[in-house]
Amino acid sequence: MANARDHITIELKKMTTTNLTMSPQRCIFKVPNILKRHNPKAYAPNAFSIGPYHYGEEHLQATQKIKLMYLDDLITGFEDPDTVLETLVGAMREVQQKARDCYGDPFDHISADEFVKILVLDGCFLIQLFRKTADEKLQKDDPVFTVSCMSQLLGHDLILLENQIPWMVLELLFDKISTKLEDSSVQSLSSLLQRYCECNGTIFGDIDAVVKSLVSWKHESNKHILDMLRNSLVLSSSVTHERSHEMEAGILFKLKMGLKSLFRKLICLEKCLPNKEDKSTGWQSMPSAARLREAGIKFKSSTSPNSILDIKFEDGVLEIPPILIHEDTESLFRNLICLEQCLPNCDTIVTSYAILLDNLINTTEDMEILCKGRIFDNFLNTDDATELFNQLYDDAYVKEFHYTDLIKKVQKYCGRHWPRYRTVFIHEYLKHPWAICSIVVAAIFLILTVVQTVFTIIK
């Protein structure tokens, strides 16, 4: 037994002496099974592998030829293509470990040389893709632009969390070649990404504010394409707390956490004392669209929102930015939510948005109400669209719900009796013209009866 115990001790000691630390730069993750199980297809590439997670998968090999073609197109525009390629490879060798640290997995089975090859090939493919999107002359005889399904497949694959490449890799590659590119009008890689978003569209009804913020928002924390898309939504939104995170470091962060803890203890103590009003801090759910309509609340599509996250409520009107619902909507939302779940110190704002939509949409009736209000432009079956939002954030965790104040305002309005009674009366008794006529006739008859009674009393 002693020998066995010593053997176990030695094995455990060996295991603990290996590098167990996780890089603080990690920002690209394998989707946890608890999230992936709800819809594995929403997280898996259909045609193109970007980065190491899906590198070498058999069903994605057909598009490797396209990526090689794009690399060749990119470097053959220079006087000495071989020298340019050597420069790109050398640049990737220098940042290979830094790029590897951006992933949640170590990829020990991929050698340094193989990893460099992935960075160069996939990075140059994306740069050339964005260049071709911005310049139609470069699109001639290109299957990505001439085959109808290819663009849609690629648009899906580029928003997947597991299919990302570090943005600093793309910027480094672009910096090495941009000074020699003929299209000098292009100012930055962000502007190329903006053009790609404009041409391919997203779930957002008004794309302008979103893609413009991709260019205007320049920050060292940009991690990859999916993260930049989230930043464009979150940082332009009025509900964001993103900028405050940079201030909540060190002593300030500890002070804030200490004050929060003290506040919770005071609240708990206050609840234990007699003759005190209950001041529960738990957030309530938003009533469904049908319930809100019964309470007299109207739905309005925002005309010029900064972000789809900016939902407002004033004077009985719930104003919601419009979004498109199509077959890639679920993938985009699920991958944004997964990014928020996996990224350290990340505000769960998109997750909060998904929870709010799930609250609003319980049945197909709720979906139809929001579609009629031009909140949703739905290209799916009504049942499928309803189910999409009912399951969107399953097993996702929210530490801070970002629409608490909004829901409190809505709940307060719903507590008023007159708007609800008025709405119920209109929907129940004024549905049809004949019902309105009968009410008018009854009202006239009642008035005449009252008048006749008054005259009778006077006489």
C-alpha positions, 0 to 999 in steps of 0.5 A: 500500500505504501508503494502504491501511495508513493507512486500516486504521490509521484504521479500527482507531483508530475502533473502539478509541475506542468504548466497549469496557468491559463493565458490572460490573452485567451479570447477564442474558445471551444464552445462548452458542451453545456451550450453546444448541446442545444444546437451543435450546428450553430457553432460549427463551420459549414465550409471554411475553417479559420484558425486551428480548432477545425483545421484539417477536418475532412468536410472542410478540405474542399475550400482549402484550395480557395484559400490558397488561391486567395493567398496567391492572388494577394502576393502575386501583385508584388514585384517579388512575391516570394520575398513578400511571402517570406516576410509574412511567414517571418512576421507570423513566426515572431507572434506564433506563441502570442497568437497561440496564447489567444486560444483556450486550448494549447493545441499541443498536437500542432507544431509551431511551423504548422501553426504559422502556416495556419496563421498566414493562410487563413489571415491572408485569405480574410484580408483578400476576401475583404479586399475583393468585397471592396473592389468588384474588379477583383471578383472576376471568376471568383467562386466565392462571389459567383457561386450563390451559396458560397457567400452565405456559407462564408458569412455563417462561418466567419461569426463562429467563436471557434472559427476566429483568428486573432485580430492582431494577426490580421493587422500585422499581416495587413500592415506588412502588405498594405503599403504596397497595395494599389488600392491606397484609398483603403485606410484600414483593415477595419474599413475593409471589414466595414465594407464586407459587413455592408455587402453581406448584411447582418441581423440588424435592420439598420446596418449603418450605425453598426458597421460605422462603429467598427471603424470608429471604435479603435481599441487595443482590446479588439480581439477578433471579428466576432468580438469586434461585432459585439463591441460595435453593438455594446459600446454604442449602446446606452446600457453598456458598462464596458468602458467602466471595466477599465476603471474597475482595476486594483484598489478601485475594483476591490473597493467597489466589491467591498461596498457591494458586499457591505450594501448587501449585508445592510439590505439583509439586516434591514429585511430582518428588522420589524416594520420595514417595507420589503425592498427586494432587489431581485429582478422581475421578468418582462411580461410577454408581448400579448400581456403588454398589449393587454396592459395598454402598451404599444410597440414601436420600431426605433427609427435610428437606434445606435444599437439593437440593444437600446430598448426604451420605454416611455409613455406606454410605448416600448421602443425596440430596434428592428432586427432581421430573423433568418437562418443565421440569426441563431448562430450569431446570437449563440456565438455572441452569448458564448463569447460573453460566457467564456471571456473573463470579466465580460459583461453579459449584455447580449445575453441580457438582451436574449433573456429580454426577448425570450420574456417578450416571446412566449407564443406565436401570438407574441411573435406576430405582435412584434412582427406587426409592430415592425420589430422583427422582419421574419424570414422563418416560420413563425413557430421556428422563430418563436422557438429560436428565442425561447431556447436562445440563452438556455444554460447561460449565466447572467451575473448582472441583468442589464434591463432591470430598470426598463422592466421596473418601468414597464411593470409599474405601468402595467400596474395601472388599471385604466390603460389595461381596462381600456385596451381590453375593452377595445380588443374585446368589444370593438373588434368588428364594425357591427360591434361598434355599431351596436355599442353606438346604438346602445349608447344613443338608446341609453342617452334617450332613456335618460333624457326621457326620464329627466323630462318625466321627472320635471313634468 
